[in-house]
Each structure stands twice: as C-alpha cells, then as structure tokens.
C-alpha cells in the first residue's frame, strides 16, 4: 500500500510540474531539491519520509515564488512602473523595476530584488519577451 501511495504522489508531482511554465518549473525544482534535502536531514527516524515531505512542500513553495516573480515582472513591463509585493508582516518584500527595452533581443529588461528580514537575498536582471506566434494554416 505504501508503494502505491508513493507512486501516486510521484506521478501527481511530475504531472503538476509538466503543466507549468519554465518559471514555475525552475522554482519548483529548486524548492523541491532544497526541501527534500532539508526534510531528510531533519527527520532522524525516517529520512526518506522527511525527504519526500520536504520535497513536496518545497516544490509547492518554489512554484509559488516562481509565479509571483513571473506575474510581477510582467506587470512591471506592461505598466512601465515598479511593482512591489510583500507579506502581510512585511518580512519578505519583492520589487520588480522596469529598466528599458533591448532592440537586439526585442525584450524588456526588469530588475528583480527580494528582501527577507531587511536583507537583500536576490538581485537579478531578467528579460521579459513578447513572443511572435507563427501558424501554418491550410
């Protein structure tokens, strides 16, 4: 019975990841990896159980953070204004500032910064591109 449940959880997790954007997949992958390692180290009686629970929770949290990053960067580009998200208690703050347009790549640049407990933990510049869709119709 345990094996059946583990197989079901694994397939559900892979199915959920497959339906995400690359931003969600990257966040979920990193979150699952860190959560799995942390859970395995913290559960002294059964490291496999701790690793599985940690990976599942980390994957969900990582995908959520990836989603926030994706939406905020799009909002900053579309509105051409800074976007700020923060937790209710103010311990975590996310800033997305538009930086301009790159003619070569035809993408807009956004500077993302994340603070946790008044400490800068992430500072990166990423490109937000509007893709062109080509369809072959008969």
C-alpha positions in Angstrom: 0.0 0.0 0.0 2.9 2.4 0.8 4.5 1.8 -2.6 1.2 2.6 -4.3 0.8 5.8 -2.5 4.4 6.9 -3.2 4.0 6.1 -6.9 0.7 8.1 -7.0 2.4 11.1 -5.3 5.4 10.9 -7.6 3.1 10.8 -10.7 1.0 13.7 -9.4 4.0 15.8 -8.7 5.5 15.1 -12.1 2.2 15.9 -13.8 1.8 19.1 -11.9 5.3 20.2 -12.8 4.8 19.3 -16.5 1.9 21.7 -16.8 3.8 24.7 -15.5 5.7 27.5 -17.3 9.5 27.4 -17.2 9.4 29.9 -14.3 7.2 27.6 -12.3 9.4 24.6 -13.2 12.6 26.3 -12.1 11.1 27.4 -8.8 9.5 24.1 -8.1 12.7 22.2 -9.0 14.9 24.3 -6.7 12.3 24.3 -3.9 11.9 20.5 -4.1 15.6 19.9 -4.0 16.2 22.2 -1.1 13.1 20.9 0.7 14.0 17.3 0.1 17.5 17.7 1.5 16.3 19.7 4.5 13.5 17.2 5.3 15.8 14.3 5.1 18.3 15.9 7.4 15.6 16.9 9.9 13.7 13.6 10.1 16.1 11.4 12.2 13.7 8.4 12.4 12.9 8.1 8.8 14.9 10.3 6.4 13.0 9.1 3.3 9.7 10.3 4.8 11.2 13.6 5.7 12.8 14.0 2.3 9.5 13.2 0.5 7.5 15.6 2.6 10.2 18.3 2.3 10.4 17.9 -1.4 6.6 18.2 -1.9 6.3 21.3 0.3 9.4 22.9 -1.2 8.1 22.2 -4.7 4.9 23.9 -3.9 6.5 26.9 -2.3 9.1 27.2 -5.1 6.4 27.2 -7.8 4.5 29.8 -5.9 7.6 32.1 -5.7 8.2 31.5 -9.4 4.6 32.5 -10.1 5.0 35.7 -8.1 8.2 36.6 -10.0 6.6 35.8 -13.4 3.5 37.9 -12.7 5.3 40.9 -11.1 7.8 41.1 -13.9 5.0 41.1 -16.5 3.1 43.8 -14.6 6.2 46.0 -14.4 6.7 45.7 -18.1 3.1 46.2 -19.1 2.5 49.1 -16.8 6.1 50.5 -17.2 6.2 51.1 -13.4 7.7 49.4 -10.4 5.8 46.6 -8.8 6.1 45.7 -5.1 4.8 42.6 -3.3 5.2 42.0 0.4 4.0 39.6 3.0 1.4 40.8 5.5 4.0 41.0 8.3 6.5 42.8 6.0 9.3 40.3 6.5 9.6 39.5 2.8 9.5 42.1 0.0 9.7 41.6 -3.8 10.5 44.6 -6.1 10.3 44.5 -9.9 11.6 47.7 -11.6 11.4 48.1 -15.4 14.8 49.0 -16.9 14.2 49.6 -20.6 14.0 47.9 -24.0 16.7 45.9 -25.7 16.4 46.4 -29.5 18.7 43.4 -30.3 16.6 40.8 -28.5 13.3 42.8 -28.7 12.8 42.2 -25.0 12.2 44.5 -22.0 14.5 44.2 -19.0 13.3 44.0 -15.4 15.4 44.2 -12.3 14.1 41.9 -9.6 15.1 42.3 -5.9 13.9 40.2 -3.0 14.5 41.1 0.7 13.9 38.8 3.7 14.1 40.4 7.1 15.6 43.6 5.7 18.4 41.6 4.0 18.8 41.5 0.2 18.7 37.8 -0.9 18.2 38.1 -4.6 19.2 40.8 -7.1 19.0 39.9 -10.8 18.1 41.4 -14.2 15.9 39.3 -16.4 14.3 39.8 -19.8 10.6 39.7 -20.5 9.9 39.0 -24.1 6.8 39.1 -26.2 6.9 36.1 -28.5 5.7 36.1 -32.0 3.4 33.3 -33.0 3.6 31.7 -36.4 1.0 29.2 -37.5 0.9 27.2 -40.7 -2.7 27.2 -41.9 -4.0 25.3 -44.9 
